[in-house]
Amino acid sequence: MEPSHIEHIGIAVSNLEASIDFYEKVFGLKCYKVEDVPDQKVRTAFFRIGQTKIELLESTDPQGPIGKFISKRGEGIHHIAFAVKDIEKQLKHAEEKGVTLIDSTPRKGAEKLDIAFLHPKSASGVLIELCEDKNS
Ligand code: ZN
């Protein structure tokens, strides 16, 4: 699959403003975007650290994936996203390798990326997101 880099790390937070404050005040990073992703029932905030981003995820619905994650496990790292090329082909490849997919076809995520999740049970408990920037 050969991902080129870690595109972002997704962190589930219970209070987006407080967490933005933390990254801005402690690390001197600048939040460059806050974006609603209704499809995933989250509000997101982004920071850049080199080539990688930090994606803060605040739930907008207790029944959404982040709402459920936080009620079960509390705040913390939710997923790691790998930047790939030709995401459809990579999903097929993962499936052929016996990986359980959450998304068998890509959908639109934050930042207009095409994204798809692999199931954590296939990846040592880590939720892995593949993403491809087809806009660049
Ligand atoms: Zn993500």
Backbone and ligand atoms as CSV (ligand in chain L), in Angstrom:
chain,resi,resn,atom,element,x,y,z
A,1,MET,N,N,0.839,-1.214,0.000
A,1,MET,CA,C,0.000,0.000,0.000
A,1,MET,C,C,0.870,1.260,0.000
A,2,GLU,N,N,1.971,1.188,0.694
A,2,GLU,CA,C,2.966,2.256,0.735
A,2,GLU,C,C,2.408,3.667,0.947
A,3,PRO,N,N,1.838,3.917,2.122
A,3,PRO,CA,C,1.382,5.282,2.407
A,3,PRO,C,C,2.580,6.238,2.405
A,4,SER,N,N,2.369,7.465,1.930
A,4,SER,CA,C,3.488,8.410,1.807
A,4,SER,C,C,3.840,9.076,3.139
A,5,HIS,N,N,2.847,9.277,3.986
A,5,HIS,CA,C,3.105,9.881,5.301
A,5,HIS,C,C,1.849,9.757,6.162
A,6,ILE,N,N,1.982,10.135,7.422
A,6,ILE,CA,C,0.793,10.185,8.277
A,6,ILE,C,C,0.101,11.510,7.982
A,7,GLU,N,N,-1.062,11.416,7.379
A,7,GLU,CA,C,-1.781,12.627,6.971
A,7,GLU,C,C,-2.276,13.383,8.202
A,8,HIS,N,N,-2.910,12.645,9.115
A,8,HIS,CA,C,-3.311,13.269,10.381
A,8,HIS,C,C,-3.529,12.232,11.469
A,9,ILE,N,N,-3.597,12.740,12.690
A,9,ILE,CA,C,-3.982,11.930,13.838
A,9,ILE,C,C,-5.288,12.522,14.353
A,10,GLY,N,N,-6.302,11.678,14.476
A,10,GLY,CA,C,-7.614,12.128,14.928
A,10,GLY,C,C,-7.743,11.934,16.437
A,11,ILE,N,N,-8.106,12.997,17.126
A,11,ILE,CA,C,-8.218,12.948,18.586
A,11,ILE,C,C,-9.634,13.331,19.000
A,12,ALA,N,N,-10.284,12.426,19.728
A,12,ALA,CA,C,-11.639,12.685,20.214
A,12,ALA,C,C,-11.566,13.590,21.437
A,13,VAL,N,N,-12.280,14.693,21.400
A,13,VAL,CA,C,-12.267,15.645,22.523
A,13,VAL,C,C,-13.705,15.954,22.941
A,14,SER,N,N,-13.880,16.309,24.202
A,14,SER,CA,C,-15.244,16.612,24.636
A,14,SER,C,C,-15.559,18.099,24.527
A,15,ASN,N,N,-14.527,18.929,24.462
A,15,ASN,CA,C,-14.757,20.366,24.335
A,15,ASN,C,C,-13.773,20.952,23.327
A,16,LEU,N,N,-14.250,21.197,22.122
A,16,LEU,CA,C,-13.378,21.616,21.024
A,16,LEU,C,C,-12.631,22.913,21.345
A,17,GLU,N,N,-13.352,23.904,21.895
A,17,GLU,CA,C,-12.710,25.194,22.174
A,17,GLU,C,C,-11.578,25.029,23.187
A,18,ALA,N,N,-11.821,24.254,24.233
A,18,ALA,CA,C,-10.800,24.044,25.262
A,18,ALA,C,C,-9.583,23.343,24.666
A,19,SER,N,N,-9.817,22.386,23.779
A,19,SER,CA,C,-8.694,21.651,23.184
A,19,SER,C,C,-7.931,22.514,22.187
A,20,ILE,N,N,-8.640,23.350,21.431
A,20,ILE,CA,C,-7.976,24.288,20.513
A,20,ILE,C,C,-7.052,25.198,21.328
A,21,ASP,N,N,-7.591,25.686,22.428
A,21,ASP,CA,C,-6.836,26.535,23.335
A,21,ASP,C,C,-5.550,25.873,23.802
A,22,PHE,N,N,-5.660,24.604,24.161
A,22,PHE,CA,C,-4.500,23.840,24.627
A,22,PHE,C,C,-3.409,23.818,23.561
A,23,TYR,N,N,-3.753,23.458,22.331
A,23,TYR,CA,C,-2.730,23.362,21.275
A,23,TYR,C,C,-2.178,24.728,20.896
A,24,GLU,N,N,-3.015,25.754,20.989
A,24,GLU,CA,C,-2.529,27.093,20.646
A,24,GLU,C,C,-1.640,27.662,21.746
A,25,LYS,N,N,-2.073,27.502,22.991
A,25,LYS,CA,C,-1.335,28.138,24.095
A,25,LYS,C,C,-0.091,27.363,24.491
A,26,VAL,N,N,-0.211,26.035,24.550
A,26,VAL,CA,C,0.919,25.226,25.014
A,26,VAL,C,C,1.958,25.052,23.913
A,27,PHE,N,N,1.475,24.785,22.677
A,27,PHE,CA,C,2.420,24.462,21.602
A,27,PHE,C,C,2.631,25.609,20.615
A,28,GLY,N,N,1.833,26.648,20.747
A,28,GLY,CA,C,1.970,27.773,19.832
A,28,GLY,C,C,1.547,27.443,18.415
A,29,LEU,N,N,0.718,26.399,18.272
A,29,LEU,CA,C,0.204,26.053,16.938
A,29,LEU,C,C,-1.013,26.916,16.640
A,30,LYS,N,N,-1.321,27.051,15.341
A,30,LYS,CA,C,-2.475,27.873,14.965
A,30,LYS,C,C,-3.553,26.980,14.361
A,31,CYS,N,N,-4.741,27.048,14.928
A,31,CYS,CA,C,-5.864,26.314,14.342
A,31,CYS,C,C,-6.232,27.006,13.035
A,32,TYR,N,N,-6.080,26.310,11.901
A,32,TYR,CA,C,-6.314,26.985,10.616
A,32,TYR,C,C,-7.710,26.715,10.061
A,33,LYS,N,N,-8.437,25.812,10.711
A,33,LYS,CA,C,-9.789,25.571,10.217
A,33,LYS,C,C,-10.644,24.836,11.243
A,34,VAL,N,N,-11.903,25.259,11.343
A,34,VAL,CA,C,-12.898,24.496,12.093
A,34,VAL,C,C,-13.967,24.129,11.074
A,35,GLU,N,N,-14.283,22.860,11.013
A,35,GLU,CA,C,-15.205,22.395,9.973
A,35,GLU,C,C,-16.196,21.386,10.524
A,36,ASP,N,N,-17.467,21.574,10.161
A,36,ASP,CA,C,-18.497,20.598,10.508
A,36,ASP,C,C,-18.489,19.467,9.493
A,37,VAL,N,N,-18.552,18.227,9.988
A,37,VAL,CA,C,-18.705,17.089,9.085
A,37,VAL,C,C,-19.970,16.350,9.510
A,38,PRO,N,N,-21.127,16.814,8.977
A,38,PRO,CA,C,-22.424,16.277,9.419
A,38,PRO,C,C,-22.536,14.765,9.206
A,39,ASP,N,N,-21.943,14.303,8.122
A,39,ASP,CA,C,-21.921,12.880,7.794
A,39,ASP,C,C,-21.388,12.033,8.959
A,40,GLN,N,N,-20.389,12.570,9.671
A,40,GLN,CA,C,-19.791,11.809,10.775
A,40,GLN,C,C,-20.189,12.350,12.137
A,41,LYS,N,N,-21.128,13.317,12.117
A,41,LYS,CA,C,-21.639,13.893,13.356
A,41,LYS,C,C,-20.527,14.444,14.249
A,42,VAL,N,N,-19.641,15.213,13.615
A,42,VAL,CA,C,-18.545,15.837,14.349
A,42,VAL,C,C,-18.281,17.258,13.883
A,43,ARG,N,N,-17.646,18.001,14.778
A,43,ARG,CA,C,-17.058,19.284,14.449
A,43,ARG,C,C,-15.560,19.074,14.596
A,44,THR,N,N,-14.806,19.509,13.598
A,44,THR,CA,C,-13.374,19.223,13.593
A,44,THR,C,C,-12.577,20.521,13.638
A,45,ALA,N,N,-11.373,20.437,14.159
A,45,ALA,CA,C,-10.445,21.570,14.144
A,45,ALA,C,C,-9.082,21.037,13.743
A,46,PHE,N,N,-8.357,21.808,12.928
A,46,PHE,CA,C,-7.097,21.328,12.362
A,46,PHE,C,C,-5.898,22.194,12.715
A,47,PHE,N,N,-4.792,21.489,12.956
A,47,PHE,CA,C,-3.482,22.112,13.171
A,47,PHE,C,C,-2.482,21.407,12.283
A,48,ARG,N,N,-1.471,22.124,11.842
A,48,ARG,CA,C,-0.394,21.482,11.086
A,48,ARG,C,C,0.850,21.328,11.942
A,49,ILE,N,N,1.425,20.129,11.882
A,49,ILE,CA,C,2.763,19.907,12.461
A,49,ILE,C,C,3.565,19.260,11.352
A,50,GLY,N,N,4.388,20.046,10.668
A,50,GLY,CA,C,5.095,19.542,9.499
A,50,GLY,C,C,4.094,19.096,8.449
A,51,GLN,N,N,4.298,17.881,7.948
A,51,GLN,CA,C,3.441,17.349,6.888
A,51,GLN,C,C,2.164,16.731,7.463
A,52,THR,N,N,2.156,16.603,8.792
A,52,THR,CA,C,1.058,15.902,9.462
A,52,THR,C,C,0.132,16.909,10.134
A,53,LYS,N,N,-1.138,16.542,10.218
A,53,LYS,CA,C,-2.101,17.403,10.897
A,53,LYS,C,C,-2.604,16.728,12.168
A,54,ILE,N,N,-3.044,17.553,13.080
A,54,ILE,CA,C,-3.805,17.080,14.224
A,54,ILE,C,C,-5.250,17.431,13.922
A,55,GLU,N,N,-6.127,16.448,13.993
A,55,GLU,CA,C,-7.552,16.661,13.753
A,55,GLU,C,C,-8.290,16.439,15.068
A,56,LEU,N,N,-8.794,17.512,15.644
A,56,LEU,CA,C,-9.585,17.369,16.864
A,56,LEU,C,C,-11.027,17.098,16.455
A,57,LEU,N,N,-11.653,16.163,17.144
A,57,LEU,CA,C,-13.012,15.746,16.791
A,57,LEU,C,C,-13.926,15.900,17.994
A,58,GLU,N,N,-14.918,16.782,17.870
A,58,GLU,CA,C,-15.910,16.939,18.923
A,58,GLU,C,C,-17.234,16.427,18.393
A,59,SER,N,N,-17.878,15.594,19.175
A,59,SER,CA,C,-19.139,15.008,18.743
A,59,SER,C,C,-20.265,16.047,18.719
A,60,THR,N,N,-21.148,15.932,17.717
A,60,THR,CA,C,-22.332,16.791,17.691
A,60,THR,C,C,-23.583,15.965,17.979
A,61,ASP,N,N,-23.389,14.666,18.241
A,61,ASP,CA,C,-24.524,13.766,18.488
A,61,ASP,C,C,-24.016,12.568,19.308
A,62,PRO,N,N,-24.614,12.359,20.498
A,62,PRO,CA,C,-24.139,11.268,21.362
A,62,PRO,C,C,-24.190,9.897,20.677
A,63,GLN,N,N,-25.048,9.775,19.645
A,63,GLN,CA,C,-25.167,8.501,18.928
A,63,GLN,C,C,-24.182,8.371,17.762
A,64,GLY,N,N,-23.452,9.458,17.488
A,64,GLY,CA,C,-22.458,9.413,16.410
A,64,GLY,C,C,-21.216,8.650,16.848
A,65,PRO,N,N,-20.321,8.367,15.899
A,65,PRO,CA,C,-19.135,7.556,16.231
A,65,PRO,C,C,-18.247,8.159,17.328
A,66,ILE,N,N,-18.060,9.467,17.329
A,66,ILE,CA,C,-17.209,10.082,18.357
A,66,ILE,C,C,-17.947,10.169,19.694
A,67,GLY,N,N,-19.249,10.437,19.629
A,67,GLY,CA,C,-20.054,10.444,20.857
A,67,GLY,C,C,-19.970,9.096,21.563
A,68,LYS,N,N,-20.117,8.033,20.779
A,68,LYS,CA,C,-20.047,6.680,21.356
A,68,LYS,C,C,-18.651,6.360,21.876
A,69,PHE,N,N,-17.657,6.763,21.108
A,69,PHE,CA,C,-16.259,6.511,21.502
A,69,PHE,C,C,-15.972,7.158,22.856
A,70,ILE,N,N,-16.370,8.424,23.009
A,70,ILE,CA,C,-16.076,9.144,24.244
A,70,ILE,C,C,-16.849,8.569,25.427
A,71,SER,N,N,-18.106,8.174,25.199
A,71,SER,CA,C,-18.852,7.632,26.339
A,71,SER,C,C,-18.280,6.283,26.772
A,72,LYS,N,N,-17.671,5.562,25.839
A,72,LYS,CA,C,-17.113,4.254,26.159
A,72,LYS,C,C,-15.684,4.343,26.704
A,73,ARG,N,N,-14.858,5.198,26.084
A,73,ARG,CA,C,-13.432,5.188,26.405
A,73,ARG,C,C,-12.883,6.517,26.870
A,74,GLY,N,N,-13.696,7.551,26.821
A,74,GLY,CA,C,-13.213,8.880,27.191
A,74,GLY,C,C,-12.459,9.529,26.047
A,75,GLU,N,N,-11.928,10.711,26.305
A,75,GLU,CA,C,-11.172,11.415,25.279
A,75,GLU,C,C,-9.887,10.650,24.950
A,76,GLY,N,N,-9.356,10.900,23.779
A,76,GLY,CA,C,-8.074,10.282,23.442
A,76,GLY,C,C,-7.904,10.104,21.947
A,77,ILE,N,N,-6.809,9.430,21.585
A,77,ILE,CA,C,-6.550,9.192,20.167
A,77,ILE,C,C,-7.631,8.285,19.600
A,78,HIS,N,N,-8.227,8.728,18.526
A,78,HIS,CA,C,-9.333,7.986,17.910
A,78,HIS,C,C,-8.893,7.220,16.671
A,79,HIS,N,N,-8.095,7.859,15.820
A,79,HIS,CA,C,-7.618,7.161,14.624
A,79,HIS,C,C,-6.331,7.786,14.089
A,80,ILE,N,N,-5.671,7.013,13.227
A,80,ILE,CA,C,-4.472,7.490,12.531
A,80,ILE,C,C,-4.765,7.402,11.045
A,81,ALA,N,N,-4.451,8.470,10.322
A,81,ALA,CA,C,-4.773,8.505,8.894
A,81,ALA,C,C,-3.505,8.458,8.057
A,82,PHE,N,N,-3.480,7.510,7.122
A,82,PHE,CA,C,-2.361,7.357,6.202
A,82,PHE,C,C,-2.717,7.966,4.860
A,83,ALA,N,N,-1.804,8.759,4.322
A,83,ALA,CA,C,-2.008,9.323,2.985
A,83,ALA,C,C,-1.625,8.279,1.942
A,84,VAL,N,N,-2.556,7.984,1.045
A,84,VAL,CA,C,-2.293,6.998,-0.011
A,84,VAL,C,C,-2.684,7.576,-1.374
A,85,LYS,N,N,-2.198,6.918,-2.408
A,85,LYS,CA,C,-2.635,7.227,-3.772
A,85,LYS,C,C,-3.567,6.111,-4.229
A,86,ASP,N,N,-4.547,6.465,-5.056
A,86,ASP,CA,C,-5.481,5.490,-5.613
A,86,ASP,C,C,-6.184,4.687,-4.514
A,87,ILE,N,N,-6.958,5.397,-3.720
A,87,ILE,CA,C,-7.579,4.812,-2.529
A,87,ILE,C,C,-8.475,3.602,-2.858
A,88,GLU,N,N,-9.176,3.643,-3.993
A,88,GLU,CA,C,-10.034,2.504,-4.355
A,88,GLU,C,C,-9.194,1.232,-4.491
A,89,LYS,N,N,-8.058,1.384,-5.182
A,89,LYS,CA,C,-7.172,0.237,-5.373
A,89,LYS,C,C,-6.620,-0.256,-4.026
A,90,GLN,N,N,-6.294,0.659,-3.134
A,90,GLN,CA,C,-5.735,0.284,-1.828
A,90,GLN,C,C,-6.762,-0.471,-0.988
A,91,LEU,N,N,-8.023,-0.066,-1.099
A,91,LEU,CA,C,-9.076,-0.768,-0.356
A,91,LEU,C,C,-9.220,-2.196,-0.862
A,92,LYS,N,N,-9.181,-2.345,-2.181
A,92,LYS,CA,C,-9.274,-3.669,-2.782
A,92,LYS,C,C,-8.098,-4.536,-2.314
A,93,HIS,N,N,-6.924,-3.908,-2.330
A,93,HIS,CA,C,-5.702,-4.583,-1.899
A,93,HIS,C,C,-5.816,-5.033,-0.433
A,94,ALA,N,N,-6.299,-4.144,0.439
A,94,ALA,CA,C,-6.444,-4.472,1.859
A,94,ALA,C,C,-7.423,-5.633,2.037
A,95,GLU,N,N,-8.502,-5.577,1.291
A,95,GLU,CA,C,-9.519,-6.627,1.377
A,95,GLU,C,C,-8.932,-7.980,0.948
A,96,GLU,N,N,-8.146,-7.957,-0.101
A,96,GLU,CA,C,-7.489,-9.178,-0.571
A,96,GLU,C,C,-6.532,-9.750,0.473
A,97,LYS,N,N,-5.983,-8.861,1.299
A,97,LYS,CA,C,-5.064,-9.297,2.361
A,97,LYS,C,C,-5.824,-9.752,3.609
A,98,GLY,N,N,-7.146,-9.748,3.532
A,98,GLY,CA,C,-7.956,-10.241,4.644
A,98,GLY,C,C,-8.314,-9.189,5.680
A,99,VAL,N,N,-8.095,-7.926,5.342
A,99,VAL,CA,C,-8.427,-6.841,6.268
A,99,VAL,C,C,-9.938,-6.586,6.228
A,100,THR,N,N,-10.534,-6.443,7.397
A,100,THR,CA,C,-11.950,-6.078,7.454
A,100,THR,C,C,-12.078,-4.575,7.238
A,101,LEU,N,N,-12.919,-4.206,6.284
A,101,LEU,CA,C,-13.091,-2.786,5.956
A,101,LEU,C,C,-14.336,-2.246,6.640
A,102,ILE,N,N,-14.268,-1.019,7.089
A,102,ILE,CA,C,-15.477,-0.332,7.542
A,102,ILE,C,C,-16.141,0.304,6.319
A,103,ASP,N,N,-15.326,0.889,5.461
A,103,ASP,CA,C,-15.827,1.477,4.213
A,103,ASP,C,C,-15.243,0.710,3.036
A,104,SER,N,N,-16.101,0.064,2.267
A,104,SER,CA,C,-15.559,-0.660,1.104
A,104,SER,C,C,-15.377,0.275,-0.086
A,105,THR,N,N,-16.055,1.428,-0.043
A,105,THR,CA,C,-15.784,2.468,-1.043
A,105,THR,C,C,-15.538,3.792,-0.300
A,106,PRO,N,N,-14.694,4.648,-0.869
A,106,PRO,CA,C,-14.352,5.902,-0.183
A,106,PRO,C,C,-15.546,6.850,-0.085
A,107,ARG,N,N,-15.503,7.692,0.934
A,107,ARG,CA,C,-16.492,8.760,1.053
A,107,ARG,C,C,-15.762,10.064,1.314
A,108,LYS,N,N,-16.522,11.155,1.338
A,108,LYS,CA,C,-15.911,12.473,1.533
A,108,LYS,C,C,-15.728,12.763,3.013
A,109,GLY,N,N,-14.510,13.112,3.392
A,109,GLY,CA,C,-14.245,13.485,4.771
A,109,GLY,C,C,-13.971,14.972,4.877
A,110,ALA,N,N,-13.459,15.380,6.029
A,110,ALA,CA,C,-13.073,16.771,6.214
A,110,ALA,C,C,-11.962,17.107,5.216
A,111,GLU,N,N,-11.790,18.401,4.953
A,111,GLU,CA,C,-10.732,18.874,4.060
A,111,GLU,C,C,-10.886,18.350,2.636
A,112,LYS,N,N,-12.098,17.934,2.254
A,112,LYS,CA,C,-12.410,17.440,0.902
A,112,LYS,C,C,-11.556,16.240,0.496
A,113,LEU,N,N,-11.120,15.477,1.491
A,113,LEU,CA,C,-10.343,14.289,1.173
A,113,LEU,C,C,-11.287,13.116,0.938
A,114,ASP,N,N,-10.853,12.180,0.101
A,114,ASP,CA,C,-11.540,10.906,-0.017
A,114,ASP,C,C,-10.993,10.002,1.078
A,115,ILE,N,N,-11.895,9.471,1.898
A,115,ILE,CA,C,-11.440,8.704,3.058
A,115,ILE,C,C,-12.146,7.351,3.150
A,116,ALA,N,N,-11.508,6.421,3.820
A,116,ALA,CA,C,-12.120,5.129,4.113
A,116,ALA,C,C,-11.433,4.558,5.348
A,117,PHE,N,N,-12.215,3.900,6.198
A,117,PHE,CA,C,-11.665,3.341,7.428
A,117,PHE,C,C,-11.499,1.832,7.326
A,118,LEU,N,N,-10.402,1.348,7.914
A,118,LEU,CA,C,-10.190,-0.082,8.085
A,118,LEU,C,C,-10.622,-0.432,9.509
A,119,HIS,N,N,-11.105,-1.637,9.704
A,119,HIS,CA,C,-11.609,-2.004,11.025
A,119,HIS,C,C,-10.460,-2.233,12.015
A,120,PRO,N,N,-10.580,-1.681,13.253
A,120,PRO,CA,C,-9.502,-1.830,14.232
A,120,PRO,C,C,-9.194,-3.288,14.585
A,121,LYS,N,N,-10.175,-4.179,14.430
A,121,LYS,CA,C,-9.896,-5.573,14.793
A,121,LYS,C,C,-8.877,-6.199,13.836
A,122,SER,N,N,-8.696,-5.586,12.666
A,122,SER,CA,C,-7.681,-6.059,11.722
A,122,SER,C,C,-6.341,-5.368,11.917
A,123,ALA,N,N,-6.269,-4.425,12.859
A,123,ALA,CA,C,-5.065,-3.586,12.970
A,123,ALA,C,C,-4.653,-3.364,14.423
A,124,SER,N,N,-4.598,-4.431,15.181
A,124,SER,CA,C,-4.150,-4.358,16.582
A,124,SER,C,C,-4.892,-3.296,17.386
A,125,GLY,N,N,-6.173,-3.152,17.104
A,125,GLY,CA,C,-6.974,-2.231,17.892
A,125,GLY,C,C,-6.886,-0.783,17.465
A,126,VAL,N,N,-6.182,-0.533,16.349
A,126,VAL,CA,C,-6.053,0.855,15.890
A,126,VAL,C,C,-7.005,1.102,14.717
A,127,LEU,N,N,-7.792,2.147,14.830
A,127,LEU,CA,C,-8.643,2.542,13.715
A,127,LEU,C,C,-7.779,3.304,12.714
A,128,ILE,N,N,-7.623,2.724,11.523
A,128,ILE,CA,C,-6.791,3.349,10.500
A,128,ILE,C,C,-7.665,3.910,9.399
A,129,GLU,N,N,-7.403,5.152,9.067
A,129,GLU,CA,C,-8.108,5.831,7.980
A,129,GLU,C,C,-7.146,5.951,6.809
A,130,LEU,N,N,-7.607,5.594,5.629
A,130,LEU,CA,C,-6.835,5.883,4.427
A,130,LEU,C,C,-7.392,7.165,3.862
A,131,CYS,N,N,-6.531,8.038,3.378
A,131,CYS,CA,C,-7.085,9.221,2.739
A,131,CYS,C,C,-6.251,9.640,1.537
A,132,GLU,N,N,-6.967,10.207,0.585
A,132,GLU,CA,C,-6.337,10.648,-0.650
A,132,GLU,C,C,-6.843,12.040,-0.983
A,133,ASP,N,N,-5.899,12.896,-1.285
A,133,ASP,CA,C,-6.258,14.251,-1.700
A,133,ASP,C,C,-6.301,14.285,-3.218
A,134,LYS,N,N,-7.520,14.206,-3.764
A,134,LYS,CA,C,-7.660,14.207,-5.218
A,134,LYS,C,C,-7.788,15.620,-5.783
A,135,ASN,N,N,-7.728,16.604,-4.865
A,135,ASN,CA,C,-7.872,17.993,-5.311
A,135,ASN,C,C,-6.535,18.611,-5.726
A,136,SER,N,N,-5.451,17.967,-5.303
A,136,SER,CA,C,-4.151,18.590,-5.581
A,136,SER,C,C,-3.508,18.000,-6.820
L,1,ZN,ZN,ZN,-9.534,11.594,10.179
